[in-house]
Amino acid sequence: MNKNKTHKITAVLLALLFWQIIAMILNRSFLLSSPLEVAKALFELGLSNVFWKGMWKSIFKILLGFLSGAGAGILLATLSYRFKLFEIYISPYITVIRSVPVASFVIIILIGLGSEALSVLVCFFIVMPIFYANTLEGLKSVDIKMLQMAKIFKLGKKAKFIYIYLPALESFLISSSVASMGIAFKSGIAAEVIGRPKNTLGYFLFDAKIYLETSKVFVITFMVILCSAIFERALVFIAKRFFRLIKKVY
């Protein structure tokens, strides 16, 4: 085991020890649950089928909102790059969507559509502007000289896309994925806490807060962080493999 790993493990153990000491000093589990109480709550929730079904339900909706938002952002950015007038007309809408608070989105969606599609739509509207801005910036960063050279050598659209546009977009799309996955999970769960669609992580989180089950709040929060980190890394891994595969094939 190298020194970095040893230091990381030591840091985690010290943090847990500090947490346990503070919890013992306060001696109020509804204010701050101890690590042992959180571990017990994790075990209890781990045995609950309702919790696991709710967790996968939340994850599915958040990922659906993320993927649809990413796809829409890339599509709109491509149209904005291709047609300058389209960019001018859509720019105010993107600015408004980017500026509207999550709570406002939640209330508007609840009034119009109810709570079932809530986290999907909230994640869509949170993620879409991020991918739009980054994709458009990536397309605009393409070297004009490369495009002129492609025109001289009469490269087809497919060749231009693979050899000119994709390399320019790679870092922008990966950074969009990293930036927006965590935000999607945070905003999706926040939307569920406000809208309370039944049997979702946000629903469980709100119930834990109502009944002062702080240990369950910690467990659910930990699961959200863990899921966000796993899917973020998985997405970046898939994206990098995709770009690497394209380079190998062509």
Rosetta blueprint (number, residue, H / E / L):
1 M L
2 N L
3 K H
4 N H
5 K H
6 T H
7 H H
8 K H
9 I H
10 T H
11 A H
12 V H
13 L H
14 L H
15 A H
16 L H
17 L H
18 F H
19 W H
20 Q H
21 I H
22 I H
23 A H
24 M H
25 I H
26 L H
27 N L
28 R L
29 S L
30 F L
31 L L
32 L L
33 S L
34 S L
35 P H
36 L H
37 E H
38 V H
39 A H
40 K H
41 A H
42 L H
43 F H
44 E H
45 L H
46 G H
47 L L
48 S L
49 N H
50 V H
51 F H
52 W H
53 K H
54 G H
55 M H
56 W H
57 K H
58 S H
59 I H
60 F H
61 K H
62 I H
63 L H
64 L H
65 G H
66 F H
67 L H
68 S H
69 G H
70 A H
71 G H
72 A H
73 G H
74 I H
75 L H
76 L H
77 A H
78 T H
79 L H
80 S H
81 Y H
82 R H
83 F L
84 K H
85 L H
86 F H
87 E H
88 I H
89 Y H
90 I H
91 S H
92 P H
93 Y H
94 I H
95 T H
96 V H
97 I H
98 R H
99 S H
100 V L
101 P L
102 V H
103 A H
104 S H
105 F H
106 V H
107 I H
108 I H
109 I H
110 L H
111 I H
112 G H
113 L H
114 G L
115 S L
116 E L
117 A L
118 L H
119 S H
120 V H
121 L H
122 V H
123 C H
124 F H
125 F H
126 I H
127 V H
128 M H
129 P H
130 I H
131 F H
132 Y H
133 A H
134 N H
135 T H
136 L H
137 E H
138 G H
139 L H
140 K H
141 S L
142 V L
143 D L
144 I H
145 K H
146 M H
147 L H
148 Q H
149 M H
150 A H
151 K H
152 I H
153 F L
154 K L
155 L L
156 G L
157 K H
158 K H
159 A H
160 K H
161 F H
162 I H
163 Y H
164 I H
165 Y H
166 L H
167 P H
168 A H
169 L H
170 E H
171 S H
172 F H
173 L H
174 I H
175 S H
176 S H
177 S H
178 V H
179 A H
180 S H
181 M H
182 G H
183 I H
184 A H
185 F H
186 K H
187 S H
188 G H
189 I H
190 A H
191 A H
192 E H
193 V H
194 I H
195 G H
196 R L
197 P L
198 K L
199 N L
200 T L
201 L H
202 G H
203 Y H
204 F H
205 L H
206 F H
207 D H
208 A H
209 K H
210 I H
211 Y L
212 L L
213 E L
214 T H
215 S H
216 K H
217 V H
218 F H
219 V H
220 I H
221 T H
222 F H
223 M H
224 V H
225 I H
226 L H
227 C H
228 S H
229 A H
230 I H
231 F H
232 E H
233 R H
234 A H
235 L H
236 V H
237 F H
238 I H
239 A H
240 K H
241 R H
242 F H
243 F H
244 R H
245 L H
246 I H
247 K H
248 K H
249 V H
250 Y L
